[in-house]
Amino acid sequence: MDSIALSKKEFNNLKNLVYSTSGINLHEGKLELLKSKIAKRMRLTKKSFKDYLRYLDSNEKEVIEFIDTVTTNHSFFFRENKSIEYIISQFNLNPQKDRKEFKIWCAACSTGDEPYTVAVQLKNLGLSFSILATDISHTVLDIAARGIYKNDKIQKVPLPILRRFFQNGTGKYTGHIKIKKEITRHIVFEKFNLIADPLPQANFDAVLCRNVMIYFDLKTSEKVINKLYQAIIPKGFFAIGNAESLMNLNHKYKSIRKIPSLYIK
Ligand SMILES: C[S@@+](CC[C@H](N)C(=O)[O-])C[C@H]1O[C@@H](n2cnc3c(N)ncnc32)[C@H](O)[C@@H]1O
């Protein structure tokens, strides 16, 4: 990594590129991280540092690959499940629940752990549903669509749900699980950039946009939450991450006192 001596100007150019493309706000503390991501792309494209910066500057496809490398994709099954549990309990109280198909959008779904977490709990209650799961990164979407995970991702999954909807891997997949088809068939994975893409046509009973706004500044977060507001049905739910807040943002959501990371339209 010694060969990467990123000048202030180069850092700022890359920071601006990442910000304008994805909304991700790279502050100076992220310099070393950025260098390691550049090194990764240099290895893969077999380019020297200066050549890589020129290549990135002139190649839209590489910008997509670069953003893909820069995103933080950490996620696991049943992460911050209180808000999901609450949404599902409210769906289950709905007088029309036997006739209704609940529509959920996981708007920064990463490797799929979150939409599958929602799906197994809805299925377990016998509710009818469809989930749109989107992310800016095509790499995580490929993993999500495959539905195969290492066992360390499923530590928090309750045993009855694990037994019912997860298949144990054998042979080269020992130590892995696969999500059963009866779950995967309810979920569509698609690429979607929260700051650039037009909203999907459907209106959703719940939108989850969790643990992505921590990488955005206030201006971008405000734009994103108000954009997503339009995709939610009246009295529908909006969930953010436990470490996130809508404080200091202009918006029309009403908070749910019991669950600080959950809002209602
Ligand atoms: C830390 S993960 C959160 C995953 C999941 N929601 C959770 O809470 O476990 C953040 C995800 O946001 C995605 N992301 C970052 N910027 C985005 C954007 N502009 N549009 C859509 N997704 C974005 C990243 O690719 C990453 O997969």
The ligand as an SDF file (V2000), in Angstrom:
LIG
                    3D

 27 29  0  0  0  0  0  0  0  0999 V2000
  -24.4860   -1.7080    6.4080 C   0  0  0  0  0  0  0  0  0  0  0  0
  -25.4760   -2.2240    5.0650 S   0  0  0  0  0  0  0  0  0  0  0  0
  -27.0690   -2.3420    5.8280 C   0  0  0  0  0  0  0  0  0  0  0  0
  -27.7790   -3.6360    5.5140 C   0  0  0  0  0  0  0  0  0  0  0  0
  -29.0930   -3.8640    6.2360 C   0  0  0  0  0  0  0  0  0  0  0  0
  -30.0510   -2.8360    5.9340 N   0  0  0  0  0  0  0  0  0  0  0  0
  -28.8900   -3.9670    7.7290 C   0  0  0  0  0  0  0  0  0  0  0  0
  -29.3300   -3.0550    8.4540 O   0  0  0  0  0  0  0  0  0  0  0  0
  -28.3020   -4.9480    8.1890 O   0  0  0  0  0  0  0  0  0  0  0  0
  -25.6210   -0.7300    4.0920 C   0  0  0  0  0  0  0  0  0  0  0  0
  -25.9840   -0.9990    2.6490 C   0  0  0  0  0  0  0  0  0  0  0  0
  -26.3600    0.2300    2.0240 O   0  0  0  0  0  0  0  0  0  0  0  0
  -25.9700    0.1550    0.6660 C   0  0  0  0  0  0  0  0  0  0  0  0
  -25.9180    1.5170    0.0780 N   0  0  0  0  0  0  0  0  0  0  0  0
  -25.0040    2.4980    0.2650 C   0  0  0  0  0  0  0  0  0  0  0  0
  -25.3180    3.5880   -0.4590 N   0  0  0  0  0  0  0  0  0  0  0  0
  -26.4640    3.2960   -1.1140 C   0  0  0  0  0  0  0  0  0  0  0  0
  -27.2860    4.0120   -2.0300 C   0  0  0  0  0  0  0  0  0  0  0  0
  -26.9920    5.2560   -2.4170 N   0  0  0  0  0  0  0  0  0  0  0  0
  -28.3840    3.3790   -2.5190 N   0  0  0  0  0  0  0  0  0  0  0  0
  -28.7000    2.1070   -2.1460 C   0  0  0  0  0  0  0  0  0  0  0  0
  -27.9560    1.3840   -1.2810 N   0  0  0  0  0  0  0  0  0  0  0  0
  -26.8520    1.9670   -0.7730 C   0  0  0  0  0  0  0  0  0  0  0  0
  -24.6130   -0.5350    0.7150 C   0  0  0  0  0  0  0  0  0  0  0  0
  -24.2680   -1.1100   -0.5260 O   0  0  0  0  0  0  0  0  0  0  0  0
  -24.8320   -1.5670    1.8280 C   0  0  0  0  0  0  0  0  0  0  0  0
  -25.1600   -2.8260    1.3150 O   0  0  0  0  0  0  0  0  0  0  0  0
  1  2  1  0
  2  3  1  0
  2 10  1  0
  3  4  1  0
  4  5  1  0
  5  6  1  0
  5  7  1  0
  7  8  2  0
  7  9  1  0
 10 11  1  0
 11 12  1  0
 11 26  1  0
 12 13  1  0
 13 14  1  0
 13 24  1  0
 14 15  1  0
 14 23  1  0
 15 16  2  0
 16 17  1  0
 17 18  1  0
 17 23  2  0
 18 19  1  0
 18 20  2  0
 20 21  1  0
 21 22  2  0
 22 23  1  0
 24 25  1  0
 24 26  1  0
 26 27  1  0
M  CHG  2   2   1   9  -1
M  END
$$$$
